[in-house]
């Protein structure tokens, strides 16, 4: 079930079992299906995450204690194998009176993979008097090692302790343990302002007073961002203004590309520049509509037009912690 090795760990197979109607299903086929998926998960862990303590597994014990407690948690060894200690564990302190010099003796509290020949096994009777294993306990093994015995990557260090008189001379020290850097999951929230209800204000050229863009402030407080996220925005609503609604009585197109001009955790300001020009498309087969014509940009009611006639509003997305 395994291929060539790299860095001491076997690569998983590139085939997988397949089942078909009428076929004879053997125990080996089902075991292969489990083994293939498990070995590929271990490869993923090994290559993309490394090894070390990922969650929990705190070691506790007071000075003078004769037992050390390990909290529940999760670690990976150097082969990518999952070390899941779901209920915690307790270990007796090594029965050592003192070191050769009469002082403390250092021990390493470790967690390692439990091989099948060591695991707790649940058996069940099968046909024709056969008895076989139906469950292997995959819980890891907690054990003491001396610093010289420690197998880096296979014995995942949880803490070091000092022992004299068969008791701890200090609480467990976690300083030497290797901790996996768990990347935070970005927090994403989305929202939109209301169509025909978004309030717009004009951005005018200081010299001419002509509208060169529109601005609106978007409330994102309901998302509960702790820090200012990376916002992206989209302008929604119609673009074609009818002749009856357009200043000057000429049908036209109003459009611009929105961008975030100012951002905070609970709000953002969106600007929509309105460059004057001509749109390239032909509407109705005969007429090319002007884009953001001067008559519209000079009109004081332009902000109200895009709200009440075109229903301009902003759809937004914020990503925090990316």
N, C-alpha and C positions, 0 to 999 in steps of 0.2 A: 504493500500500500504506500510505500514511500519511494522517493527518487533520490538523485544525487544530493549531497549535502553542501551547504554553504554556511560558513562560520559555525560549523559543528551541528547545525540543525538540518534535518531532512526536509527536502521540498515535497509538497503534497503531490498526489497523482493528478494527472490531467484528464482522467476518465472518471465516470460515475456509473453506478448501477442503473439499470433500466428494467422496468417490469412490464409484462404484457399479459393480456387475458389468456388463461389456459396454461400459463407457464407454471413450472414447479418452483415455489418460493422456498429457498433454503435459509437457514439461520445466518450463513455466511453472507448472503446477499444483503440482509437487513443490517448486519454489523458493518458491512462495507459502506452502506449509505450513511451511517452515523460517522464512521471514521473519516470519510472524504470531507464532509462538512466541518468536522472538528479540526482536521489538519489544515484546512484552508483558513479557518478562523484564527488558528495559531500563527499561520504565516502572516496574516493581516496584522495581528497584534505585534509580532516580532519586528516586522519591517516598518510599520507606520507609527508604532507607539513606544517600542523599546521595553525595558523591564524596570520594575521597581514598585513601590507602594503607590496605588492610585487613590485609595479611599480608606479612611479609618485605620484600623490595626494599631491603635495606641496601646503601648505597654505601660502598666501602672503597678506600683508596689512601693510601700513606704520603707524607710530605713529600718532594718531589723526584721522585715517580713521574710517569711519562708516560702511564699508563693508569689508568683507574678501573674497578673491578669492581662489578657490580650483582648481588646475590643473587636467587635465584628468589623469586617472590611474586605477590601479587594486589592490584589496585587497581580502582577504578571512576572513570570520568570523569563530567563533569557531565551527560552524556546517558544515564548509566546503563550505558554499554558496559563490558564486562568486559576488563580489561587483565591477561592472564595471562602472566607471564614464567616459563615452566616450567623453563628450563635456565640462567637467569641470562644475563648479557651483559658484555662489556667494551668500553669506548670509549676512543679516544685522547684525551688532554687537548688542548684547543684550541691550535692552533699560534699562540700570541700571545707576542711577546717581552716587552711591557710596555704599560702604559697611557700615555696622553698625558703624564702627569706622571712617567713612569718607574717607577710603582709597580705593585701587583698589579691584575689585571683579574678581576672577579667574573663567574662563569658559573653557570647553573642546569642541573642534571642533571634531565632530565624523561622521562616516559613518556607516550606518546599513542597513540590509536587509529590503526591502519594501514588506510587506505582501500583498497577493492578494486583501484583502479588502481595502487596501490603494492605490493600483496601478492604474495608468491610464489604462483605458480599451477601446479597440476599439470593437464596436459591429457591427453586420450585421444581416439583416433580413433573416430568413430562410423560410421554407415551412409552409404553413397554418398560416401565420401571426406571427410565433415565431421569437423573437429577442434574440440573444445570443452573448456572448463575443467570439471574434475570435483572439484577441491579448491582452496579458498582458505586460505592460512595466516593465521589470525586473531591471530597473535602481535603484541604492541604494538611500537612503534618507540621506542627510546631515543635521545635527541638532546640536544644542548646548546642552550640559549637564553640570551640576555642578559636581565637583569631587565626591560628595556623590551620585549622580544619575548614575554615569558611570557604565555600566554593562560590566564587563571585558569579552572580547571575542565576545560579541554581538554588543557593540558599539566600533567600531575600532577607536582608538584615532589617529587623524591626527596632532593635535597641541593643545597647551594650550595658552590662551590669558588672558591679564589683561585689565579690562574695568573700566573706570571712566568717568562720564559725557557723557555716551552713545557713547564713542569712545575708540579706542585702546590707551593704554598708552605705548605700545611697540609692535614691530612686533610679529607675531605668533611664538611660540617656539616649534619646533618639537622634542625636546629632549626626551619626554616621549613616543613617538610612538613606536610601536613594528614593526620591519622590518623583513620580511621573508628573510632568506638567500637563494638567488637564485644561485644554483650551475652553474658555467660556463660550457658551452658545449665544450668538447674537440675539438680541431682543428686537423683534420686528413688529411694527404696528402700522396700520393703514387707516385712511379716512378720506372724507370729501366734504367740502362745503356744499351748501344747498343750491340747487339750480334755481335761477330766478330770485335768489335771496342773498347772494354774495354781494357785499358792498365793495365797490371799486372807487378809487380816487385817481385823479389825473396826475400824471407827471408831465410838467410843462417845460418847454424850452425857456430859460430865463430871459432871453432877448426878445423872442417873438410871441411868447405866451401860447404857442401852438402845442397841442398834446403830442408828446413823443412816446408815451407809454402809459400803462395803467398799473396801479398797485393795489394789493389787498393783503390783509393780515389774516392768517389762518390760525385758529386756536387748536392746538394739539394736546391740551392739558389732560384730556380723558385717557390718553395713552399711558400716562404715568412715567414718562422717561425720567431717569435720574440724572443723566448727562445729556448734553446736546447731541442728538443723533445725526447721522448722515441722511439728509432729506433728499428725495427726488419728487418732482411735481409734474403734473400733466394738466393742460388747459382743456376742459371739456365744455361743450355747448356748440351752438350753431356758429357759422362763420359768414353766411350770406345775409346781408341786410337789404330788405326790400325797398323799392323806390318810395313807397308810402311812408316808411319809417325813417329813411335816410335823410339827413339834412341836405338840402339842395335838390331833393326829389330824384336822385340818381341811385339806382341799385348798385351795390358795391360789396366788396368782401373786406371784413375786418379780421386781421389775424396777426399773430406774433408768437415768438418762442419764449415760454415762461422760464424763469430761473429764480433760485432762492437768493434773495438779496441780504437777508439777515435771519439768523436762526438762534433759537433758544430751546431749552428742554420742553417748554410748554407752548411755544408759538413760533411761527415763521412768517416772514414777509416775502411775498412773491411779486416780482416785477414782470410785466409783459411789454417789451418794446413793440412799438407800432411803426415800422419803417414804411414810408410811402413808396408806391411803385405800381406795377401792374402784375396781375396774376397771369400765369401762362395758360391756364385752361380756358376752354370755350364753353360757356353755359348756354343751354338751350339751342345749341347748334349754330347760333348767329352772333351772339354778343360776348365780347371779352370784358369782364367786370373789372373795374379799377380796384387796386388793393390799397386800403387805408387812404382814401382820397383826402385832399386838403380841406374840403368843405366839412368833412366829418371830424377831422382832427382839430379844426378850429372851433368846433361847436362846444359850448359849455355842457351840453347834455350827453356827451359821449360816454362818460362812466355809467349813466343811467341807461343808455341804450344797450350796452353790452349785458347789463343785468336783466332789464325788463323785456328786451326784444330777442336777444340771443341766448340768454340763460347761462352766461359764462360762469363757470365755477371751477374749483381746483380739486383734483384728486391727488393725494399725497401718500408717500410711504416714508417711514423713518426707521433706520437701522441703528441700534445702539450696541456698542461693544463689538463691532466687526473688526 
